[in-house]
Amino acid sequence: MPIDPNTPPIDILRMALEREKQAHAFYKEAAAVAQHPATKQTLLEMAEEEERHVRHIEEQLDRFFYADN
């Protein structure tokens, strides 16, 4: 789904959330097959960072769109 000036903020955050989840899965998968210890560690750290992004976006969705206001 392309983003344009009319894209609702909730849709942008949902798209971002999906991309962060995909990135997390990619880094975890890559770490599982990495042979070099430093590469494996870097990939696991990247996966952790993506997981933090997922949590942050979920918190923002809850705060601004899903919470009972």
C-alpha positions, 0 to 999 in steps of 0.5 A: 500500500503506497503512502500519500498525504491522504493515508490515515495515520493509523494505516501508516503505523500499521504498515510500519508495524508490519515492516518492523515485524518482517525485519525482526524475522529476517534478522532472527532467521539470518542469525540462525544460519550465520557462521561467524560469531560476530555476525551472529551477535550483530544480527541478534542485536539488530533483531532486538532493536526491531523488537523494540520498534515493534513494541514502540509502535504497538504502544503508540497505536494503543495510546492514540487509536485503541485506548478508551479516550 
